[in-house]
Amino acid sequence: MASILDIAIAARPEPGGLPRLPDWEEFAALWNRNDMAAAHDWLNQRWAGLVANRIRGHEDPEAQFLQGIAFATLALFFTQNGNQEGALLMLDDAQVWLGRYRPSFLGVEVDPILDTLQELRPMIAGLAPDAECPMQPFVYRRFEYHR
């Protein structure tokens, strides 16, 4: 369990004022094994640190990027857990937020995430709010990043 100090340190810039890139390896493992709840927690922790420690707070581009990935993560989580209404809302928000960061940002390949969302949207658009996930087995693109 991370402490508030860990969160602040995670967003602190390197010497010289340049921000550190998140270590995407842990997040990629969570995403790629479909542990979306833990992936969202990982993002939220880093997002909170950025918002608390950056002058622009919620308006910081890196914080907004993490927010976009969090929306995508929640969309995948919700659709698999019978919350199609929530999935659709998060999916649409993710597409808007992440579209600004194409093709990549902070070492993350954005297009595979957007491609997954674009394929999923028509499958869930007409479903009842509490319908089962239309994709069985649930298949989506892997999280791709560069160090």
N, C-alpha and C positions, 0 to 999 in steps of 0.2 A: 504494500500500500504506500503510495507516494504521499509525502507531506507537502504542505504549502511551500516549503522551502525548495523542494525538488522541482515543483512546478515553476517557480520563479527562475531557478537556475537553468531549466530546460530552454527558456526563451532568451536568456542573457546572451548578448553578442560576444563574439570572440574578441581578443585584443585587437585594437585597430578599428573597432566599430562595425565590422562586418558581421551580419547575423550568421549563426551556425545553421547549416542544413539539418533538418531532422534526420535521425537515423531511421530510414524507412524500412530496414530489414525486419524489425519486430512487427511493424504494422503490416507489411507485405505478408508475413507468415500468418497473421490473424485473418486478413482478408482472404488469402488463398486457401485457408482451411475452413472458410465460411463461419468464423467466429465473429460475427458482426457486432454483437454486444460489446465484446472486449475491444474490438477495433474502434468502436465509437468512444469508449472510455479513454483509449489511448489518444485519440484526436482531441477529445474535450480537455484533457489534461494539458496538452501542448497549446491549444487555443487559449485557454484561460491564462496561461503564462504569458503568451504574446499580448493579449489584451491588457493585462495588468502592467506589463513592463515596456510597452511601446508607446511613444508619444501619441500616435494616431489611434491607439486603442482598437475599437471595433472596425475602424476604417483602414487599419493596416492591411496592405495587400496580402501578406502572408497569413494573417488571421482570417481574412476572407476566403483565401484558398482552402485553408483547413476547414472552415465552415462548409464550403462547397463539398469537400470530400465527406464530411460528416453527414450532410444531407443525402449523398449517394449511399453511404453506409446504412443510414436509417431506412432508405427506400428498399434496399435489399433485405434488411431485417424485417421490416413491416410486411412486405409481400409474402415472405416465407412463414409469417406468423398470423396470417389471416386478417391483416389490417390493410386492405387494398386502398381504402380512402387515404390513410396516412401515407402509404407508399406512393400514391400518385402525387400528393402534395410535396413530399420530399423529393421525388424524382424530378418534378418540374422546377423546384427551387435549385436543385443540384445542377440541372442543365443550364440554367441562367448563370449561376455563380461560376461554374467551372468553364463555361464557354469563353470567358474572358482570359483564360490561362492556357488556351490551346497554342501549340501542340504539347508543350511541356512547361513545367514550372517547378522550381525547387528540386529538380531531378526526377520528378514524377511525369510519366507519360499520361497525359490527360485523355487523349482520344480513346483508348480502350475502355476507360470508365464511361465516357459519354456514349460510346457504341453500345455498351451493355444497357444503359438506361434507355437509349433510343429503341432498342429491340424489345425491351420489357414493356415500355409504355403502351403500345397497342394491345398487348396481351391482358393488361389489367384495367384499361380505360373503361370498359363496359361491364366490369364485374360488380357484384354486390359489394358493399363496404367490408363485409366480414367473410367474403368468399375465400376458399382455399387458394393456395398458390397455383397459378395455371401452368407452371413449368415443373414437371416431375420427370426425371430428377432436375433439381435446380442447377442450371449451368450458366456460368457467366465468365467474363474474361478475367485473367489473372491480373494482379496489381503489378505494374511494371515501373521500375525506377532505375536511375543511374546514380552511382556514387560519385 
